[in-house]
């Protein structure tokens, strides 16, 4: 079974805002249209069961609610591209770099999780 069929994925933030234009542009590079998406709060998922909760910045790890019950919590601190006060080109470059780092991290996670599950 392909990795893409093994996971249902949700994304949320501890301080949701609008979807940044740089994020929309960085994902458009990969053929993914985020223009109709919205930023969601972790509070929207209260009471739902998750097997894994992955936080991607130290701030989120510290403030992420504990209502995820028995979920395995994983953490990796990525740079926050929204925090950069550089030029438009510098911000877009950072969004692209973090996009690629997240993609590699999540791909490794998915592959290792699938191998662990199939080995049982």
C-alpha positions in Angstrom: 0.0 0.0 0.0 1.5 3.4 -1.0 2.5 5.8 1.8 -0.1 8.3 0.6 -2.9 5.8 1.4 -1.7 5.0 4.9 -2.2 8.5 6.5 -4.9 11.0 7.0 -3.2 14.3 7.7 -4.4 17.5 9.3 -2.5 20.7 9.7 -3.1 23.4 12.4 -1.3 26.1 14.3 -1.2 27.4 17.8 -1.6 30.9 16.5 -3.5 30.6 13.1 -3.6 33.6 10.8 -4.0 33.8 7.1 -2.2 31.5 4.6 0.9 33.5 3.6 1.3 34.4 0.0 4.8 33.0 0.1 3.5 29.6 1.2 1.0 29.7 -1.6 3.8 30.5 -4.1 6.2 27.9 -2.7 3.6 25.1 -2.9 2.5 26.3 -6.4 6.0 25.4 -7.5 5.1 21.8 -6.7 1.7 22.0 -8.4 -0.2 22.3 -5.1 -2.8 25.0 -4.9 -3.2 26.4 -1.4 -5.1 29.5 -2.5 -8.4 28.2 -1.3 -7.0 26.9 2.0 -7.3 28.6 5.4 -5.2 28.5 8.5 -6.7 26.3 11.3 -6.3 26.3 15.0 -5.4 23.2 16.9 -8.6 23.9 19.0 -10.6 22.8 15.9 -9.4 19.3 16.5 -10.2 19.0 20.2 -11.6 15.5 20.9 -10.3 13.9 17.8 -8.0 10.9 18.0 -4.6 11.1 16.4 -1.9 8.5 16.3 0.8 11.1 15.9 1.1 14.8 16.6 4.2 16.4 15.0 5.2 19.9 16.1 7.5 21.8 13.8 8.8 24.6 15.9 9.9 25.0 19.5 7.1 27.5 20.3 4.4 25.0 19.1 6.0 22.2 21.1 5.7 24.3 24.3 2.2 25.5 23.7 0.6 22.6 21.9 -2.5 21.5 23.8 -2.5 18.2 25.7 -5.9 17.1 24.4 -4.4 14.8 21.9 -4.5 12.0 24.5 -2.4 9.0 23.7 -0.9 10.4 20.4 2.8 9.8 20.0 4.3 13.3 20.0 7.2 14.0 17.7 9.1 17.2 17.3 11.5 18.9 14.8 12.3 22.6 15.0 12.2 24.2 11.6 12.9 27.9 10.9 9.7 29.9 10.9 9.6 31.5 7.5 6.8 33.8 8.5 9.1 35.4 11.1 11.6 36.6 8.5 11.5 40.4 7.9 13.6 40.3 4.7 12.8 41.2 1.1 10.1 39.3 -0.8 12.8 37.2 -2.5 14.4 36.3 0.8 11.1 35.4 2.4 10.1 33.2 -0.6 13.5 31.5 -0.6 13.1 30.7 3.1 9.6 29.3 2.5 10.9 27.1 -0.3 13.8 25.9 1.9 11.6 25.0 4.8 9.0 23.4 2.5 11.8 21.1 1.2 13.0 20.4 4.7 9.5 19.5 5.9 8.9 17.4 2.8 12.1 15.4 3.5 11.3 15.0 7.2 7.8 13.9 6.6 8.8 11.5 3.9 11.4 9.9 6.2 8.7 9.7 9.0 6.2 8.1 6.6 8.7 5.6 5.3 10.0 4.6 8.8 6.4 4.3 10.1 5.3 2.1 7.2 8.3 -0.1 7.7 7.6 -0.4 11.5 4.0 -1.3 10.8 4.8 -3.9 8.1 7.4 -5.5 10.4 4.8 -6.2 13.1 
